[in-house]
Amino acid sequence: MSERGKWQGMWTIVRFNWPFYLIAMLVLIAAGAGILLSHALWLKIGFGFALFGSTYFLVGSLGVSHQVYDRSDLYKWKWLERALSGLNAKQIVFCHSGFDEASQDLIERYPSADWILLDHYDPAQMTEASIQRARKRYPPTQGTQAAPYDRWPVVGESADLVFGLLAIHELRSEAERSAWFAEAQRCLKPGGRVVLAEHVRDFANFVAFGPGFLHFHSVGSWQRCWEIAGFQMIDHFRVTPWVRIFVIFKP
């Protein structure tokens, strides 16, 4: 399996979101200069808040990104032993939403399985500049099929496992995510599983990413979506305080 660089995950975040980090760096420099050059106390206080905010964003978000994507077990995949315990996955569906840095590692880890790679990217809806940059730098893995989130080119009740790793949150409404789970329900055999890895809208992600945590969805929202589709959760655990793994199955 290809080995990830020690700082690969953090620098990937920077490359895809560089305008935000550039702005934060410029604010930090301007605020520092403002504190040194200003004479009025209220200006120094204002620049102090700007300095603190920009430093907190840079150190906090990049530090957490490094911890999650470079130092944790997330991409070492040991957590899969728990998530897939007792499951003999012969056909696996891997879904992403425009950026895929995991499928090749997983295919090499489970080479005997029959893999179906689906890309749900929709340029009309997923308009964030970071996704555009990601797709230019990391094109989809060979063999990936473009597929609407609610219509997969997969035979009904043929799959044993569906992966949705840090990708399905790009479906912004509960209706869209419910439709994604409904397709997973259609494609999975009875007893099949969905393994979902996501940041969620919780305190830990708020502390790490500030207002950016609103890009994620709450645990309650995820649960409503998979329960509408008829799934049941059989396990739920964390990989670091910021990423949760949900293991759900089709009765």
C-alpha positions in Angstrom: 0.0 0.0 0.0 1.2 3.5 -0.8 2.6 5.3 2.3 1.3 8.7 3.2 3.7 11.6 3.9 4.0 12.7 7.5 2.3 16.1 6.7 0.3 15.0 3.6 -3.1 15.5 5.1 -2.5 18.9 6.5 -0.9 20.3 3.4 -3.8 18.8 1.3 -6.2 20.9 3.4 -4.0 24.0 2.9 -3.8 23.5 -0.9 -7.5 23.1 -1.3 -8.4 26.0 1.0 -5.4 28.3 0.5 -7.4 31.5 0.2 -8.7 31.2 3.7 -5.2 30.6 5.1 -3.7 33.4 3.1 -6.4 35.8 4.4 -5.7 34.6 8.0 -2.0 35.1 7.5 -2.5 38.6 6.2 -4.8 39.5 9.0 -2.2 38.2 11.5 0.5 40.3 10.0 -1.7 43.4 9.8 -2.9 43.0 13.3 0.6 42.5 14.7 1.7 45.7 12.9 -1.4 47.5 14.1 -0.6 46.7 17.7 3.0 47.9 17.4 2.1 51.2 15.5 -1.2 52.2 17.2 -1.2 54.6 20.1 -4.9 54.4 21.0 -5.7 51.7 23.5 -9.0 50.8 21.8 -7.2 50.2 18.5 -4.6 48.0 20.3 -7.4 46.0 21.8 -9.2 45.6 18.4 -6.0 44.5 16.7 -5.3 42.1 19.6 -8.6 40.4 19.0 -7.8 40.1 15.3 -4.4 38.7 16.1 -5.8 36.2 18.5 -8.6 35.1 16.0 -6.3 34.6 13.1 -3.7 32.8 15.2 -6.3 30.6 16.7 -7.7 29.7 13.2 -4.2 28.9 11.8 -2.9 26.9 14.7 -6.2 25.3 15.6 -7.4 24.1 12.2 -4.0 23.1 10.9 -3.1 21.4 14.1 -6.3 19.4 14.2 -6.0 18.6 10.5 -2.5 17.3 11.1 -3.6 15.2 14.0 -6.6 13.7 12.2 -5.2 13.1 8.7 -1.5 12.5 9.5 -1.1 11.2 13.0 -4.3 9.3 13.8 -5.4 5.8 12.8 -7.8 7.2 10.2 -5.7 6.4 7.2 -3.8 3.6 8.8 -7.1 1.7 8.7 -6.8 -0.4 11.9 -10.3 0.8 12.9 -11.7 -1.2 10.0 -11.2 -4.4 12.1 -13.9 -3.2 14.4 -16.2 -1.7 11.7 -16.1 -4.9 9.6 -16.0 -7.5 12.3 -17.8 -10.6 11.2 -18.5 -9.3 7.7 -17.3 -11.2 4.6 -17.4 -8.4 2.0 -17.3 -9.8 -1.5 -18.7 -6.8 -3.3 -17.9 -3.3 -2.0 -19.3 0.0 -3.1 -17.1 3.0 -2.5 -18.8 6.4 -2.8 -17.2 9.8 -2.8 -18.3 13.4 -3.8 -15.5 14.6 -6.0 -12.4 13.9 -4.0 -11.1 10.4 -3.5 -7.8 9.7 -1.7 -8.8 6.5 0.0 -10.2 4.0 -2.5 -6.8 2.8 -3.9 -5.5 2.1 -0.4 -8.7 0.1 0.4 -8.6 -1.8 -2.9 -5.0 -2.9 -2.1 -6.1 -3.8 1.4 -9.0 -6.0 0.2 -7.9 -7.1 -3.3 -10.1 -10.1 -3.5 -13.3 -8.1 -3.3 -15.3 -6.9 -6.3 -15.1 -3.0 -6.1 -17.5 -0.5 -7.5 -16.3 3.1 -7.3 -18.9 5.9 -7.6 -18.4 9.6 -7.9 -21.4 11.7 -6.8 -19.8 15.0 -7.8 -22.4 17.4 -9.2 -20.9 20.7 -10.5 -24.2 22.4 -10.4 -24.6 21.8 -6.7 -21.1 21.2 -5.3 -19.7 24.6 -6.3 -17.1 25.2 -3.5 -13.8 26.2 -4.9 -12.0 23.7 -2.7 -13.7 20.8 -4.4 -12.7 22.2 -7.8 -9.1 22.4 -6.7 -9.2 18.9 -5.3 -10.6 17.4 -8.6 -7.9 19.1 -10.6 -5.1 17.8 -8.4 -6.6 14.4 -7.7 -8.6 13.0 -10.6 -10.9 10.0 -9.8 -9.3 6.6 -9.5 -9.3 4.6 -12.7 -12.6 2.7 -13.2 -14.7 5.2 -11.2 -18.2 5.8 -12.5 -20.1 9.1 -12.3 -23.3 8.4 -10.5 -26.1 10.6 -9.1 -26.4 10.2 -5.3 -29.9 8.8 -5.7 -29.4 6.5 -8.7 -26.4 4.1 -8.5 -25.4 1.7 -11.4 -25.5 -1.2 -8.9 -27.7 -4.3 -9.0 -30.2 -4.5 -6.2 -29.2 -6.6 -3.2 -25.8 -7.4 -4.7 -23.3 -5.5 -2.3 -22.1 -6.5 1.1 -20.6 -3.1 2.1 -20.9 0.6 1.2 -18.2 3.0 2.2 -18.9 6.7 2.6 -15.7 8.3 4.0 -15.6 12.0 4.7 -17.6 12.6 1.6 -21.4 12.3 2.1 -21.7 15.5 4.1 -21.3 17.3 0.7 -25.0 16.3 0.2 -26.3 19.3 2.0 -29.9 18.6 2.7 -31.4 15.7 4.8 -33.6 14.8 1.8 -30.4 14.3 -0.3 -28.7 12.2 2.4 -31.8 10.2 3.0 -32.0 9.4 -0.8 -28.3 8.3 -0.6 -29.0 5.9 2.2 -32.1 4.7 0.3 -29.9 3.7 -2.6 -27.5 2.0 -0.2 -30.4 0.1 1.2 -31.5 -1.0 -2.3 -28.0 -2.1 -3.3 -27.1 -4.0 -0.1 -27.9 -7.6 0.7 -29.8 -8.2 3.9 -27.2 -8.0 6.7 -25.0 -5.7 4.6 -23.4 -2.6 6.1 -22.7 1.0 5.5 -19.5 2.4 7.0 -19.7 6.1 7.3 -16.8 8.3 8.5 -17.6 12.0 9.2 -16.8 15.1 11.1 -20.0 16.1 12.9 -21.4 19.4 14.1 -20.3 19.1 17.8 -18.3 21.0 20.3 -15.0 19.4 19.5 -15.3 20.4 15.8 -16.5 23.9 16.8 -13.4 24.4 19.0 -11.2 23.1 16.1 -12.8 24.8 13.1 -14.9 27.7 14.6 -17.8 28.6 12.3 -16.5 26.1 9.7 -18.1 23.3 11.8 -21.4 24.4 10.3 -20.3 22.6 7.1 -20.8 19.3 9.0 -24.1 17.8 10.1 -25.2 16.8 13.6 -25.4 13.2 14.7 -29.1 13.5 15.0 -29.4 14.6 11.4 -27.4 11.6 10.2 -29.5 9.3 12.3 -32.7 10.6 10.9 -31.5 10.1 7.4 -30.4 6.4 7.8 -33.5 5.5 9.9 -35.8 6.9 7.1 -34.0 4.5 4.8 -34.6 1.6 7.1 -31.1 1.1 8.5 -30.1 0.4 12.1 -26.8 1.5 13.8 -24.8 -1.4 15.2 -21.7 0.5 16.3 -20.5 4.1 16.7 -17.0 5.2 17.8 -14.4 7.9 17.3 -11.1 8.1 15.5 -9.7 11.1 17.3 -12.2 13.5 19.0 -13.1 15.0 15.7 -14.0 12.1 13.4 -16.8 9.6 14.1 -17.4 6.2 12.5 -20.9 5.0 12.1 -21.5 1.3 11.3 -25.1 0.7 10.2 -26.7 -2.4 8.7 -29.6 -3.5 6.6 -31.9 -5.9 8.7 
